[in-house]
């Protein structure tokens, strides 16, 4: 598993910018870049950023969360039928 991030100063990031972009775009590294030791920004691949955005959107969907919790309760209570039984009921 890759580390959470690599911390760099802005001047180090500037010097190694092409390599940093290459690694971030490939998804092999994430970078935290600081300016004078403060105000960090994060550089990561667009795919990873999109994944985080989708995760946040799902976590904010209260109806989806309720449906998932209801499904988990049904599974725990064995309140479901098998795929084969469902096909039989539907005549498939």
RABELSUL-V786833 format. One record per residue. N is the residue number from 0. PSI is psi as a letter, one per 30 degrees, with the letter a starting at -180 (none if undefined). Layout:
n=N psi=PSI
n=N psi=PSI
This chain:
n=0 psi=k
n=1 psi=l
n=2 psi=l
n=3 psi=e
n=4 psi=l
n=5 psi=k
n=6 psi=k
n=7 psi=l
n=8 psi=l
n=9 psi=e
n=10 psi=e
n=11 psi=e
n=12 psi=e
n=13 psi=e
n=14 psi=e
n=15 psi=g
n=16 psi=e
n=17 psi=e
n=18 psi=e
n=19 psi=e
n=20 psi=e
n=21 psi=e
n=22 psi=e
n=23 psi=e
n=24 psi=e
n=25 psi=f
n=26 psi=g
n=27 psi=f
n=28 psi=l
n=29 psi=k
n=30 psi=k
n=31 psi=j
n=32 psi=k
n=33 psi=l
n=34 psi=j
n=35 psi=h
n=36 psi=g
n=37 psi=l
n=38 psi=h
n=39 psi=k
n=40 psi=l
n=41 psi=k
n=42 psi=k
n=43 psi=l
n=44 psi=l
n=45 psi=e
n=46 psi=e
n=47 psi=e
n=48 psi=e
n=49 psi=e
n=50 psi=e
n=51 psi=e
n=52 psi=e
n=53 psi=e
n=54 psi=e
n=55 psi=e
n=56 psi=e
n=57 psi=e
n=58 psi=f
n=59 psi=f
n=60 psi=j
n=61 psi=e
n=62 psi=e
n=63 psi=e
n=64 psi=e
n=65 psi=e
n=66 psi=e
n=67 psi=e
n=68 psi=e
n=69 psi=e
n=70 psi=e
n=71 psi=e
n=72 psi=e
n=73 psi=e
n=74 psi=e
n=75 psi=e
n=76 psi=g
n=77 psi=h
n=78 psi=i
n=79 psi=l
n=80 psi=l
n=81 psi=l
n=82 psi=e
n=83 psi=e
n=84 psi=e
n=85 psi=e
n=86 psi=e
n=87 psi=e
n=88 psi=e
n=89 psi=f
n=90 psi=h
n=91 psi=none
